Each structure stands twice: as C-alpha cells, then as structure tokens.
Amino acid sequence: MPVVYRYQKGAPLTSDEIDGNFEELLKRIETLETTPTPAEGIKEIEQNGDTLNITGSYGTSFGQFKLPRLTYALRGKWEANTFYAAYDVVAKDAQTWVCVTTHHSGAQFEEQNWKVFLDLSEMLNRSVTLTQVPIFTKDNLPKAEMGALGLYVTSKKVCLIYGDGRNWHALKDEAFVIEEAEDEEEEDNDDE
C-alpha cells in the first residue's frame, strides 16, 4: 500500500489512511532490518609504478599502497666460510646465484641454498665473443628487459650487466674492471 499524503489528497486523512501509512512505514523498516545493504566490494585494483590503488564498487578509494621492492645484495664471487642472507647474489662458475636460504657457507658450494639467477655458461661454451654482446653507455642504455645482457662502458671501467625487467644490475666481476693506470699507460704509448 502506498503512503497517502494529505497535500496530495487535498483533505484531512482518515484514521484508516493514517494507520495504513504507519503499517507501510513499519514494513519498509522491517525490510531494511532483515535485508542489509550489500557491503562495498572491490571494483578495481590498479598498479601505477610501485603503488597499488584500490577502488570500491561505490567509488570509494580504499587507498594507495606502496609495493615492496625486492632488493638483491650483490656480493661478488662466492666464498667459503661466509655468512649469506636471503637474496644475496654471488658469481660462481659462469653463473650468478641468488641465496634462497640464509646460511653460513661451508668449504663446498651447497646448491640447495641457492637458485640460478643468470647462467652464462652456455654462452661461454659456444665461444661467444664480446662483439656478440651489446655494448652500452649511459647515452644508449635501453630499457632493462628480463634476462637481457650487455657490457656497460664508462671512462674508467667495463661492467657486465643484466636486466631484471625493471633495472640494470652490474655483475661484480673484477675481470671487467679497467685500471686507471692501464688507461694512462695506453695514452702515453699513443703519444709516442
């Protein structure tokens, strides 16, 4: 039964109409009490860089959340009797390994504590020359694609670098460091 309004009727309401209005209002209240309004759900989760934005189904912003970044600690060559934490990265036998179990290394490399991060052994076994590895400087460094490999050249050193999909990382291998003294000697020899 619809609610009857006096201004719509143009005359005073009868007692039956007043009772009918109260009954209709009571039904509506009971319906609200027994049928709760559905809670707001998640409409959209959007990633923008390292921030996650969550929007509700009614347009409410549930906030922006900063995503954690996985950081690797580049430790150079693997060494025996050394403490390694999770996500430490070492070089061993033409492979780069990431530590998956915090441990103190023994005399021998224990693979159960590590996972291969980057494997150069196949490339080296095929006698790949450095001309087959792209050479980059700060001016021509492309976006770091996952698994990409290259040589990064500065005025003082050359580093073997790899891409993780977001950033470039240098493998800490002293074989790629060019000593400043060697550069100066070469310049002196060129002058003669």
C-alpha angles and dihedrals in degrees: 000000000000122000112262116221122204094219090054092047093045091218138067116287120252120237089254091054092049091049089047091053091051091048091050092049091048091052091050092050092048090050090053091048094050097038108050119204109260113258119249111267132198113279101176141007111195128183117211110180107304094342127093116208118198120196125188127228090254092051096262114148108229089193145262119285124199110229117226116244122223108233124196123208108220105215103175121227119007113259132194120241093024131130113243125187128202112286094023108141123213136175119233131160098347090311132102114220131196119211113241098175124046106236148140108253120237129212091285130050108256110207094197088073094052143053125205109256100176126003118203096165095096091050091049093046090057090056093244111188123219090250087070091057113078116246118221137187127187088269098056103029107136128210110295106253119194109272095005115147133198148140117263113207127199129167090267108033149011119226131190105232135189133195124232096190094269109038142016118246129194120228106229099233116147091207087078097052115104111208116231091228091060090052092051092048091052091050090049091051091050091055093057 
